[in-house]
Amino acid sequence: MSQSQFLNLEADSAFDDTDSLTLGADYYFDQAFSLGTANNIQDDGEDDVDFFSIRSKYFINSNFAVGGEVGFGDDVQAFNINATYRF
């Protein structure tokens, strides 16, 4: 990618009584602003739950960011506002 654009890829899984798989990707337009998606699948042996979300993050400075996420799934809708501090 170009000097100021980045791609973040994520994967997370857990296999136990409830199996879970999450895949996500974020595109950083510059060092401060990103837009991305994530998909989560859970299976507890009886029910399968699929959840898709669109998310964004903005770094106010190199350590502090604010973000938001809107998600849709099987009988689930969610809205998330968050803050991140990294050190």
N, C-alpha and C positions, 0 to 999 in steps of 0.2 A: 504494500500500500504506500501511499505517498508519505512524506515526512511527518505530516500532522494528523493522519488518519489511522485508526487502529480497529482491530476486530478482536472481540473477547468471546471465547467459546467455553461453555460450561457443561459438565455432565455430573450427575449425582444419582446413585442407586442404593437401594437397601432391599435385601431379600431375607424375609423372616415370615412370621404369620401374615404380615401385610407386605406385599412386594410393591416397590415404588421405583420409578424411573423418571428423572427430570433432565431435559435437554434445553439449553438456552444459548442465545447468541445476541451480542450487543455490537452495534457499529458506532464507533466514536468519530464524529464529524471533525472534531479537533480534540485537544487535550481536556476540554471541559464538558462537552455535551455528547450524550449518547442516546440512541434509540434502539430498542431490542425486543425480542420475543422469548417466551419460554413455554414449554409444554411439559405437563406432569401427568403421569399415568400411575394409578394405584389399583392394586388388586388384592382384596382380602380373602379370596376364595369364594365369596358369594357375590360381591358387587365389584364392578369395574368403574372407576371414576377417572374421566379425562378432563384436564383443566388447561386452558390456553390463556396466556396473558401477554399484554403489550406493556412495555415498561420504558422509562426514560430516567436519566440521571444528569444532573448539572453540578459540576465542581465549582464552588464559589472561589476557593483557593486550592492549593495542592493537598490540603488535609481535610477539608469539609465539603460535603456534597448534600444536596437535597434531591429527592427522587419521587416518582409516582408510578403506580402500576394499576392497570385495569384488567380484570380477569373474567373469563367466561368458561363455564363447564357444565357438566351434567347436574342440573338442579342447583347450580352454584354461580353466583355473581359476586365479585369482590372488587373493592377499591382500596388502594393502599397509598399512604403518603409516608415517606420515611426520610431520615437523615443519617448520614454516614460520616464518621470521623476515623481517619486512618493515621497511624503514627509509625 
